[in-house]
Amino acid sequence: MKIVSFLFLVNKHKPWIETSYHGVITENNDTVILDPPLVALDKDAPVPYAGEICAFKIHGQEMPFEAVVLNKTSGEGRLRARSPIDCELQKEYTFIIQAYDCGAGPSGTNWKKSHKAVVHIQVKDVNEFAPTFKETSYKATVTEGKIYDSVLQVEAIDEDCSPQYSQICNYEIVTTDVPFAIDRNGNIRNTEKLSYDKQRQYEIMVTAFDCGQKRATEDVLVRVEVKPVCKPGWQDWNKRIEYKPGSGSIPLFPSIHLETCDGPVSSIQTTIQLQTNYIGKGCDRETYSEKSLQKLCGASSGAIDLLPTPSAATNWTAGLLIDSNDMIFKFEGKQGAKIPDGIVPKNLTDQFTITMWMKHGPSPGLRAEKETILCNSDKTEMNRHHYALYVHNCRLVFLLRKDFDQADTFRPAEFHWKLDQICDKEWHYYVVNVEFPVVTLYMDGTTYEPYLVTNDWPIHPSHIAMQLTVGACWQGGEVSKPRFAQFFHGSLASLTIRPGKIESQKVISCLQACKEGLDINSLESLGQGLKYHFNPSQSVLVIEGDDIVNINQALQKVSYINSRQFPTSGIRRLKVSSKVQCFGEDVCISIPDIDAYVMVFQAKEPKITISGMDHFARPAAQFEQERGVILLPDIRIVSTVTKMEHPPDLKETEERVHKPVTLEEMHHNLDFCDILVIGAELDPTHECLELDRTELQGKHLDATNSTAGYSIYGVDTMRNYAQVLRQLRYRNWHTSSIFDRKFRIKCSELNGRYTSNEFNLEVSLRHREPTICEAVLYIMFSTNSQQLHQSCYVMHFPSILLNRKAGIMAIAYFRELMEVCYLFIIYLFTYLFLRYYLINILSDI
């Protein structure tokens, strides 16, 4: 009892600590800095044990801290973390701590504890995390021409726990030279007005910094789309449309649609114009010869070409300026051509037709001058104009004065037409149909009556010859020296005159028809309420309607078509103009025009090849027969196109080898084939070329014959040309003075644009049959049955040797006979050789 009381007397006081502590610990560190420091005092000091501090204990649920005694005597302690502290998991800790003395002795009995003190610890953040953006990318759309306070806002976050490191203090645009800026809150604005035409999209990179100036590990992409200001107009169309020959009909604007900016549209009228006035004669037309084209269109025969291609027979156009590709003759006010006598009949009767292509414009200073296209005037002595076609003050005038022996009364003589097209510097097709006293003009297929007709007396008959001229009028009398006058300024082509006949509207339309133009695919699929109209040449299309969707669909079906096998390459310009009306207003919005073009590519040039037997002989008697001998029994005409092909199995890194591939094209047309005599011309007294006219029936072909050869013309297939040529015959009813004849065959496509090879044929006239020996020798050197047949065909053995059993037996007999002869000759040569050899050896011995 006394011992216990003593112990209590020894450890009389309990330890003392502060009532509260504030501590700071840096995350990922174990040291806690306390304020005030952790120190426990005991009034029992310096009594051993009772005055010493043995422990600090923390009271709290799973606190990650522990307190250790550094010095029992001084009572100094340390608070530390038992495991890494993460600020992002917990920023603050609060718990209770007490100090314990060592008791009354070494065993620690009778220990005392201090009062409870509150410890509040804050975790100090470390800037370990970089900012990250909430979105992987940002996108905004702006309208051009505006300045925005904020286009869009980007936002970044930081996983650090403290305001210093978790807050974003700055944003920055990384991409240079862009018209954008960004503020501290991530708001992006444009610094200048944007233009849709200049740039339709911007891509900028943005980064972020936290308040510890730690930069985001990954920048973020911001896309800014620039939207055009709503402008009424056509959208989604291409300026260039490519056309390959043979493509048929291709849509011009397959995705086009009209933007009206929500205007109250009541009706739309759209005009599509294909501008081809600079192509050929106003558009892409067939370039066959005028004679072939008239045959193709079913025109009446007998047309006389006054501006033919210069040649030996038609040399009056040799001195004129000519564009050989399209057979266009240019007159510059100083050229004229005399038509030789006999080309055009003197009396044209009351019915005839004049046709021509003309391109003419106003001539400054020459408005009072007559510009002669065609003139038939006195060759000498006087200066009377019997008939003429000329331009005067941009009016077309046709003059026709009858002779007194045809009429003796005051009759119509001058017919005037006033048309804007006469001086618009564009190509137009003119047809003057004369059914006296009525004269009708067709221009581009449309009928025009004269606005003025003046009468005159007939011309008095005389013995004076007349001179027909083109491009000027011949003034043969009433001047000191005959000369040309009233020159034409412009271009002419396909000028013809057809005596005794006039042309129908159908033929006229065919002769001037364009082979290219606008078209609409699937007319039946067009929406209701649409109206559309083509001009005659289908170069202008007008579409009207009150529904935008239907108008869009209709325009998407408008196409370009060129039916020529070999179209003229180059640009065809397109213009689309529109008028829009709104409810209650005349015109509410303006739709800009579309300027586009069609690029027509060059067609692959064909190679026309004529082949067949190029030499044969016949007994002269066969040429003297009534039907003569067929010249070209196996002639063949083909057209081929060579194309380059890439082997599909080659890798990109390997060298490409171009392999030419020849494709045979059998659908091309020809427009003439000439069979010319080489050497002396045919003597019509005893030889000729003949062709049954029935062979031309059902075909677009005609033929002319002369001592120089035979000409077949007209637009038709190669097959039909070959069929006709296989029926051409040569006759000679006086063969004693001739042993052979040579001919040259040449064909043309598109009026000489593409020509064939010159196929030469040699025909021999045999004046006697081959002897049996000649026949047998010829047969023996024939190595096979085909060569035997050909040799017999060429040598013209008697038919018994070709077609009859007796002939075959005879051939076999003579072969055996010749084999015996050959054996005999071999034995003879062997004998002579041995004899010569033995004699020489014996003489040496």
Residue, then its C-alpha position, 0 to 999 in steps of 0.5 A: m500500500k505504501i509502494v503504490s502511493f509512492l508511485f502516484l506521488v512520483n508521476k504526479h503530472k500528465p504531459w502537456i501539448e498545444t491545443s491545436y496544430h497546423g501542418v503542411i506536407t508536400e505531396n509525394n513527401d513524408t515530412v510534415i511541417l507543424d506550427p507550432p512544432l510538436v513538443a510535449l512538456d511534463k512537470d514531473a521532469p527531471v524525474p526519470y520516466a515520469g518527466e519523460i515523453c515516451a509516445f504520441k498517439i494519433h486518433g483518427q480513422e486510418m490516418p496516413f500519419e504517425a508521430v514519433v518521439l525524437n527526444k524523450t527528455s525534451g519531449e520533442g516529436r515529429l509528425r510524418a506520413r506513413s505512405p505517399i500523400d496525394c493531393e489530388l485524392q485528399k487536400e486536407y487531414t484533421f485528427i486528434i493527437q495526444a502525448y504519453d509520458c513514460g510512467a513511473g518506471p521502466s515498465g511504463t506503469n502508471w503512465k499519463k496522457s496529455h489532453k487532446a490536441v487537434v491537428h489540421i494538415q494541408v497537403k501542398d500541391v506539386n505541379e505534376f499534371a499538364p493541362t488537357f483539352k476537354e475535346t479532341s478537336y473543335k469545329a465552328t462555322v462562320t459567315e464571311g465578311k463579319i468580325y466575331d467577338s467569339v467564334l468558339q471557346v476551347e476549354a482545358i482542365d488540369e488534374d492538379c489539386s491546388p488553384q495555382y496548378s489546377q487553373i488554366c491561366n493562358y491559351e495560345i494559338v500555335t499556328t502562325d499567320v492565321p487571322f485569329a486570336i484567343d483570350r485567357n478564357g479560351n475564346i477564339r475570335n477572327t481578327e479580320k473579315l474572312s472571305y469564302d472565295k479566298q479560303r473556305q476552311y482554316e485549321i489552327m492548333v491551340t495550346a494551354f498553360d496552367c498557372g504554373q506555366k506547364r504547357a499542355t502535352e497535346d495541342v488541340l485542332v480547331r477547324v473554322e469553316v467559312k460559309p459564304v454569305c447567302k448569294p442567289g445563284w447556281q451551285d455545284w457545277n463545274k466550269r470545264i466539261e470534257y467530251k470524248p468523241g463517241s461518248g454520245s450524250i453527256p450531262l453538263f451539270p449533273s449536280i447543279h441546284l439553284e440557291t434563292c436564299d429563301g426568297p419567295v420565288s414565283s417563277i424561274q426562266t433559265t436559258i442555256q446557250l451553246q456558243t459554237n459560232y467560232i467552230g467551222k461554219g457556225c457549229d460542228r457540221e459534216t465536212y463531207s464534200e458538197k456533192s456527197l452531202q447533198k446525196l446523203c440528204g436526198a437532194s435533187s441531182g444536178a447540183i453544180d459546185l461553183l467553189p470546188t476544191p482546186s484540181a486540174a479539172t476545176n482550176w478556177t478556184a486555184g487563185l482564191l484564199i482557201d481554208s482547206n480543212d473546211m473548204i472555206f473561201k475567203f474574199e478580201g475585196k480583191q479576188g474573183a473567179k471566172i467559171p469556165d463556159g459549159i459548167v453552168p447552162k446558159n438558160l437556167t429556166d424558170q426553176f433553179t436553186i442557189t445554195m451557199w454558206m456565207k459569213h459577212g460583216p459590215s464593211p466600213g466605207l463600203r455601204a454604198e458598194k455592191e458586194t457580188i457573190l455570184c454574177n452572170s454578166d456580158k463577157t464583152e462589149m456591154n455591161r448587162h447583168h443577167y442574174a446576180l446575187y449580192v449584198h448591198n447595205c447589209r441587204l441580200v439582193f437577187l437579180l434575175r432579168k429575163d431575155f425578150d425571147q422568154a418574156d416581153t412584159f414588165r416583170p419582177a427583177e430584183f428581190h430584196w431581203k433585210l435580215d440582221q444575220i447578213c452582217d452579223k459576222e456569223w456563218h449562215y446557210y442561204v438557199v434561194n429557191v426560184e420559181f419565177p416569178v416567185v423567189t423564196l429565201y431560206m436562211d438557216g432553214t427558216t423561210y423569208e419572203p422578200y420585203l421589196v420586189t422591183n420590176d424591170w424590162p427584159i434584156h434585149p437579145s444579143h449575140i454577146a457571150m456571158q461570163l459567170t463569176v464568183g466573188a466579183c462581177w465581170q465588167g467586160g464593156e463600157v470600160s477601157k479594159p475589162r476587169f472585175a468589179q463590185f468585190f465581195h468582202g467575207s467568206l463563202a463555202s459550198l456555193t452551188i447552183r441547181p438548174g431546173k429544180i428547187e429544194s424542199q424544206k426537208v432537204i434544206s434543213c438536212l444540209q444545214a443541220c448541226k451535228e452538235g447541240l444541247d439535249i435533254n435526257s429522259l424528257e418523260s421524267l421532267g416534273q409537271g409545270l415545266k416548259y422548254h423550248f429549243n431553237p432550230s439548231q438546238s444551240v439554245l434551250v429555254i426552261e421555264g417553271d414555278d418549282i425550284v426542285n423541278i427546275n434543278q432536275a431539268l437542268q441536271k438532265v441537260s446534256y451536250i451531244n456530238s454525233r460526228q465520228f470525228p468531231t472538231s476538237g476544241i472549246r465550246r463555250l456555255k452560258v446559262s442565264s436566269k430570271v427569277q420572279c417573286f410574288g408581288e414583285d417584277v424581279c426580286i433577286s438577280i441570278p449571276d450567269i454561268d460561264a462554262y465550256v465543253m472541251v471536245f478532245q481530238a478523235k483518234e485518227p483512222k488508218i484506211t487500208i485498201s487491200g486485195m489482188d494487185h496483179f492478174a492476167r486474163p486472155a485478151a478475148q475476155f476483155e472483148q466480151e460484152r461485160g468485160v473483166i471485173l477489176l477488183p473481185d476481192i477488194r477489201i476496205v478497213s479502217t483501223v485505230t491504233k491505241m496504246e495499252h498499259p499492261p495491268d500486271l506491272k507495279e508502279t515502280e517498274e518501267r511501264v511498257h506501252k503496247p500498241v493495240t490495233l482495233e479494227e473499226m468497221h463502222h466508219n463512212l467514206d465519201f468518195c473512192d477514185i479509180l484512176v488510170i495510170g499512164a495514158e487515159l482511156d481511149p473511148t473508141h475502144e475501151c472503158l470502165e463500166l458499172d451497172r447503175t443498179e449496183l448503186q440503188g439502195k445506197h447513198l452513192d453515185a458515180t461519174n465516169s471519164t477517160a481519166g477513170y471512175s469516181i464513186y461518191g456519197v456518204d456510205t459505209m466501207r462495206n457498201y463501197a467495197q460491194v460497188l467496187r467489186q462490180l467495176r469492169y474494164r472493157n476493151w474491144h480492140t485488144s491487139s494494141i495493148f498488153d496491160r493497163k494500170f489503175r490506182i484506187k484511193c478512197s477518202e473520209l470527210n472530204g479528204r481529211y483522212t485518205s487511204n493508201e494508194f492501191n495499185l492494180e496491174v492488169s495484163l492482157r494475154h494474147r495466147e494461152p500457155t503451152i502444156c510445157e509452160a503449164v506443167l512447169y508452172i504447176m511443178f513450182s507450185t508448192n501447195s494446192q493454194q499456190l497451185h490454184q492461184s497460179c492457175y488463176v493467174m496464168h489462166f490455164p484452160s478450165i479443164l486443168l482447174n475444174r475437171k477430173a480430166g484436168i487433175m489426171a493430166i496434171a498428175y500425168f505430167r508431174e510423173l513425166m517430169e519426175v522421170c525427166y529429172l531422174f534422167i538428167i541426174y543420171l546424165f550429170t553423174y555419168l559425165f562427172l565420173r567420166y571426166y574425173l576418171i579420164n583426168i586421173l588416168s592421164d596423170i598416171 
